[in-house]
């Protein structure tokens, strides 16, 4: 397990039926992960000067359990586009790739799903948030946190990506 994102609780519990009969005590272990999914890498400028719309976003599951993506959303806190309702499941220790508009953005990796809405290249970039229900689980740095533009991949003529350096640290660093 990843110590800084997972918390383990041990309980002793017993059951009681409607007539008052009680079971013996049982040990119960519960694992709670504060970062069950993270935004791992963003290709915000496309893949080349001839393919500026070939944007993609990678999400990583650092836990030891697969996670259903029902109810999860990845959205821009800056202008609400893209707004991606995630679907399907992400495997334990697995990655998924979200590709903008086309499933041919990355030729050697199958996309998990496609989305519409572009990432801002100019005007300070944007802040993305990964949420479950109304709780933000992970986010990229705030607009302007690194000067102008995105915090990495600066100078979109090079078509670098912004990649997380540590999946258990805050995405806003």
Secondary structure as UniProt FT lines:
FT   TURN            3..5
FT   STRAND          6..13
FT   TURN            18..19
FT   STRAND          26..33
FT   STRAND          38..43
FT   TURN            44..45
FT   TURN            49..50
FT   TURN            52..53
FT   STRAND          56..60
FT   STRAND          67..68
FT   TURN            70..71
FT   STRAND          72..76
FT   TURN            77..79
FT   STRAND          83..85
FT   STRAND          89..90
FT   TURN            92..93
FT   STRAND          95..100
FT   TURN            103..104
FT   TURN            107..108
FT   STRAND          113..115
FT   TURN            123..124
FT   STRAND          128..132
FT   TURN            133..134
FT   STRAND          135..139
FT   TURN            143..146
FT   TURN            156..157
FT   STRAND          162..163
FT   TURN            167..168
FT   TURN            171..172
//
